[in-house]
Amino acid sequence: MDNLGEEEEIGFLDESGFVHNSVPAYVLGKPGEPKYIASNSGREKLNVVGWVTPDHLDVQVYYTEGTIDSLLMKEVLTRLDRQLTGNKLHLFLDEAPFHQPLKSVSFEKIELHFLPTYSPNLNLMERIWDFAKDTLLADKYYEFFKTFKEAFCEFFRTIIERYAEELQSRITPKFHIVK
């Protein structure tokens, strides 16, 4: 980060899935008594590509009810490349199989950097997913998929306005090296 040019920034990209179903976080009740939690089929899902730029705390997502593959990733990155205002975005992402074809693709303003295998702790977008799932899904029930999708969209549309302080502490780019 210390070697970035004036118009360069760092970002982190990752994918996740948000299943339309209840996710119990805590259940209180008397021992031995059955606990019932409202649930639905859980078969409908939003697959999401998201990126965060910690320098100016920006989170953006692209969601689909379809699958995420290398063609979709290329399309999402091409859109991101077009909308960038700075000179260069150093985008860090994992070694997922559908990222491999991106190694041969060049973008005008995006330079891809691949994180070591099995290192989700180095991808700040993973922290956004954890926060989003805790906030959106834990102990919540959405009877209809449409309602679930609306809550998802509203959450990410207002994430910075509503949760800036909480996010600031989660997506700090200061990493500790453990020996």
N, C-alpha and C positions, 0 to 999 in steps of 0.2 A: 504494500500500500504506500510505503514511503517513496517508491520509485515511480508512481503514477504521474503522468503529464497533467497539465492544467485542465484539460477537457476530457480526462479519462476517469472512469469509475469502475467499481467492482460490483458484480451481482452474483446471485446464487439461484440456480434453477432446479426444480424437482417436480415430480409428479406424485399424485396421491389419488385415493378413491374415497368418496364419501357415500356410504351405504345408507339407504333410507330405512333405518330401523333404530330401535331404542338401544342405547348403550348405557347400562346401569353403572353408575359410579359408586353410589352408596345406597344401601338398603337397610332401613331400620325396622325392626319388628321384634316381637317376642320369639324367643327360641322355640323351635319346633312348629311354629305356625307357618303355613305356606305364604310365600310372598308372590304377588302377581304384578307383573309389569306389562303395561299396554305395549303391544307389538304389532307389526304388520309383516308382510311377506319378506321384506328385506332383499328382494331380488332387484329392485331398481337402484341405480347407482349413478353418481356423477363422477366421472374421471376428470382430473384437473391437472393442468400444467400451470405452475406458478413460479414467479421470480420475485426476489427482493433485492433492492439496492440499499444497503445499510447507511451509506453516506448521507443520503437525504430522506431516509425512511420511506421508501416507496414499495408497495406490494401490489402486484398485478396478477390476475389469474385468467385463464382461458379454460372453460369447461365444456365437456361433451358427454352425451349419454352413450356414445360409441366407445371404441377402444382407442388407446393411445399407441401409435406406431411411428416408425421413422418418417413416413410421409407427413403425418400430422405435426410432428416435431419440426420438420423443415419448414412447413407452412407457418407455424407459430413464430419461429425464430426469424423468418423472413418479414413477417408483420412487425415484430419487435424492432428489427433492424431499420425498417422504414420510418418508424415513429421516434427513433432516438434523436435527441437534439445535440448531445455531446459528440466529441470526436470518436471515442472508442469505449465500448463496454467489455470489460474482461468478465466473462460469464463462466462460473464454475458449476459443473454438473457431474453426476456420477457416471459409472461405466455401464449403465443399463443397456441391454442388447439393442434396443431401438435407438440408442444414441450412437452406436458404432458407425452407421452410415454418415453421420454428421461430421465425422473426422475428415471426410474428403470434400466437404462443402465449405465454401468461403463466403463470408458476409462482408459487407462494406464497413459496418461499424461495430460488429461483434467479433470478439476473439474468444473461442472456446478453450477452456482449460478443464481437463478431466481429473477428478479427485481419485485418490487411491480406492481400490475395491474395499468394500465393507467399512466405510468411514462416514456414516451418516452424521456423526458429531461435527464434521467439518462443513456441512452444508447448512447454512443458516435458514434456508427455506424449510428444512425439516422441523425447525422450531416453530415456524409459522403454522405448519400443519398440526402439530401437537396442540398449540394454543387454539386453533380453529376448531379442532375436534372436541377439545375440552369445553369450549364455549358453546358450540352449536349442537353437539350431540349428547354430551354427558347428562343423564337424567332428563332428557327431553323426548317428547313423543310428538311426531308429526303424522297425523292420521292419513293425509294424502301426500303423494309425491310432489304435487304442484306446490303445496304449502312448504314442504321441505326445500324445494328448489328456490322458492321466493325468499325463505329465511337465509339460505346459502348466499344468494345474490346480494341481499341487503347487508349481510355480514361483511362480505368482501368489498362492497361499494363504500362502506363507512368504517372500515377497519382502522384506518389511520386516525380519523376524527374521534372515534370512540375509544380506541385502545392504545393510543400513541405511547403513553407512559409505560404501560405493561410491555409493549413490544420493544421499547427502547432497551429495557433490561434483558430481554431475551435474545435480541439479535445483534448484540455487540460483537464486533469482529475481533475482539481480543481473545486469542486462544492460549491456553496454557499447555506447555509441553511437559508431559509426565515422563520422568526417566525411569 
